[in-house]
Amino acid sequence: MDLGIAGRTALVCGASKGLGLGCAEALVREGVNVVVVARGAEVLNAAAAQLEALAAGVANKPFVKAVAADITTPEGRAAAFAAHADYDIVVTNAGGPPPGDFRDWDREAWIKAVDANMLTPIELIKATVDGMAARGYGRIVNITSSSVKAPIDILGLSNGARSGLTGFVAGVARTPIAAKGVTINNLLPGAFDTDRLKGTMAGAAKKTGQDVEVLRAARQKNIPAGRFGTAEEFGAVCAFLCSLQAGYITGQNVLTDGGAYPGTY
Ligand SMILES: NC(=O)c1ccc[n+]([C@@H]2O[C@H](COP(=O)([O-])OP(=O)(O)OC[C@H]3O[C@@H](n4cnc5c(N)ncnc54)[C@H](OP(=O)(O)O)[C@@H]3O)[C@@H](O)[C@H]2O)c1
């Protein structure tokens, strides 16, 4: 299916690896120009080279720009907008907060989590939606987490900060920008086999003294699909939410979790 977005330009945050890179790849395959952001320049430049190789085989040869910056800072966001001003698509993403016990989290830990996983997406929405509305097309996809629907106790910082973003998005997506071709949706990953998941599984193995492969197998057994998801699958859903065809989907929380969330709604 042609998603009708070739020639559009996307800002994809947290895109040097994992789910963000999966989204950037899917958008490039659709002919979308991408500006990819991550802090570590080396991994980011390697990812950008990979995306450029992909773009060379796409009919309209979309451009790829890499911006090594921390998207949670005003300077980082300024660098992203210096690379391109009028984004048609924005994928918000940054690393998730660390797991732990809420008794150990002080104000600073909370401010950091809220900054990365709530206020940064809000700043990016604020900076782009009015321009998108004036031009008649816009797609914002916030990478959040299935923990928004089914909280995970040790991920309290994520549960809390992302719920704040979810509430904000539910309101702003339904303001008059909705009638001007702008959609805002949250894409909720369950368990995807990225470095983040590998890190949390390795941490759990160390803590419990169990073999990491045993833990991975047990976790996958609890997912109805029987496996972890791939960044490619996640990226494909993101590209669809950015498509012309998805123009009537807004203010939604779209789960991609292999059926792990057990509820009907
Ligand atoms: N994978 C899963 O199973 C899963 C499940 C639920 C939720 N999530 C959430 O989905 C998001 C993406 O996860 P992932 O698995 O793709 O993680 P990942 O593999 O660790 O990749 C995170 C990406 O974000 C970049 N990043 C982190 N902090 C950044 C910042 N401040 N500014 C700019 N870029 C930043 C990282 O590069 P640098 O470090 O170089 O900046 C990297 O490119 C996270 O918020 C995570 O909590 C993931």
PDBQT file of the ligand as one rigid body, heavy atoms in Angstrom, charges set to zero:
ROOT
HETATM    1  N1  LIG A 301      11.874  -2.091  23.845  1.00  0.00    +0.000 N 
HETATM    2  C1  LIG A 301      10.826  -2.319  24.573  1.00  0.00    +0.000 C 
HETATM    3  O1  LIG A 301      10.453  -3.480  24.785  1.00  0.00    +0.000 OA
HETATM    4  C2  LIG A 301      10.032  -1.172  25.149  1.00  0.00    +0.000 A 
HETATM    5  C3  LIG A 301       8.849  -1.461  25.858  1.00  0.00    +0.000 A 
HETATM    6  C4  LIG A 301       8.107  -0.414  26.387  1.00  0.00    +0.000 A 
HETATM    7  C5  LIG A 301       8.535   0.891  26.220  1.00  0.00    +0.000 A 
HETATM    8  N2  LIG A 301       9.674   1.142  25.520  1.00  0.00    +0.000 N 
HETATM    9  C6  LIG A 301      10.062   2.555  25.390  1.00  0.00    +0.000 C 
HETATM   10  O2  LIG A 301      10.248   2.886  24.034  1.00  0.00    +0.000 OA
HETATM   11  C7  LIG A 301      11.299   3.854  23.922  1.00  0.00    +0.000 C 
HETATM   12  C8  LIG A 301      12.350   3.332  22.957  1.00  0.00    +0.000 C 
HETATM   13  O3  LIG A 301      12.844   2.119  23.459  1.00  0.00    +0.000 OA
HETATM   14  P1  LIG A 301      13.983   1.271  22.728  1.00  0.00    +0.000 P 
HETATM   15  O4  LIG A 301      13.785  -0.126  23.211  1.00  0.00    +0.000 OA
HETATM   16  O5  LIG A 301      14.012   1.564  21.289  1.00  0.00    +0.000 OA
HETATM   17  O6  LIG A 301      15.276   1.867  23.446  1.00  0.00    +0.000 OA
HETATM   18  P2  LIG A 301      16.825   1.792  22.990  1.00  0.00    +0.000 P 
HETATM   19  O7  LIG A 301      17.071   0.601  22.146  1.00  0.00    +0.000 OA
HETATM   20  O8  LIG A 301      17.582   1.964  24.251  1.00  0.00    +0.000 OA
HETATM   21  O9  LIG A 301      17.004   3.078  22.073  1.00  0.00    +0.000 OA
HETATM   22  C9  LIG A 301      16.786   4.374  22.604  1.00  0.00    +0.000 C 
HETATM   23  C10 LIG A 301      17.179   5.408  21.566  1.00  0.00    +0.000 C 
HETATM   24  O10 LIG A 301      16.867   6.697  22.075  1.00  0.00    +0.000 OA
HETATM   25  C11 LIG A 301      18.048   7.515  22.068  1.00  0.00    +0.000 C 
HETATM   26  N3  LIG A 301      17.941   8.439  23.186  1.00  0.00    +0.000 N 
HETATM   27  C12 LIG A 301      17.870   8.141  24.511  1.00  0.00    +0.000 A 
HETATM   28  N4  LIG A 301      17.804   9.263  25.232  1.00  0.00    +0.000 NA
HETATM   29  C13 LIG A 301      17.836  10.299  24.353  1.00  0.00    +0.000 A 
HETATM   30  C14 LIG A 301      17.815  11.703  24.496  1.00  0.00    +0.000 A 
HETATM   31  N5  LIG A 301      17.747  12.284  25.699  1.00  0.00    +0.000 N 
HETATM   32  N6  LIG A 301      17.864  12.480  23.378  1.00  0.00    +0.000 NA
HETATM   33  C15 LIG A 301      17.935  11.909  22.162  1.00  0.00    +0.000 A 
HETATM   34  N7  LIG A 301      17.957  10.578  21.955  1.00  0.00    +0.000 NA
HETATM   35  C16 LIG A 301      17.902   9.792  23.048  1.00  0.00    +0.000 A 
HETATM   36  C17 LIG A 301      19.189   6.498  22.185  1.00  0.00    +0.000 C 
HETATM   37  O11 LIG A 301      20.438   7.003  21.717  1.00  0.00    +0.000 OA
HETATM   38  P3  LIG A 301      21.456   7.783  22.722  1.00  0.00    +0.000 P 
HETATM   39  O12 LIG A 301      21.484   6.986  23.980  1.00  0.00    +0.000 OA
HETATM   40  O13 LIG A 301      22.746   7.818  21.983  1.00  0.00    +0.000 OA
HETATM   41  O14 LIG A 301      20.872   9.141  22.902  1.00  0.00    +0.000 OA
HETATM   42  C18 LIG A 301      18.666   5.416  21.238  1.00  0.00    +0.000 C 
HETATM   43  O15 LIG A 301      18.830   5.798  19.898  1.00  0.00    +0.000 OA
HETATM   44  C19 LIG A 301      11.835   4.086  25.336  1.00  0.00    +0.000 C 
HETATM   45  O16 LIG A 301      11.228   5.204  25.896  1.00  0.00    +0.000 OA
HETATM   46  C20 LIG A 301      11.390   2.833  26.069  1.00  0.00    +0.000 C 
HETATM   47  O17 LIG A 301      11.228   3.044  27.446  1.00  0.00    +0.000 OA
HETATM   48  C21 LIG A 301      10.413   0.160  24.990  1.00  0.00    +0.000 A 
ENDROOT
TORSDOF 0
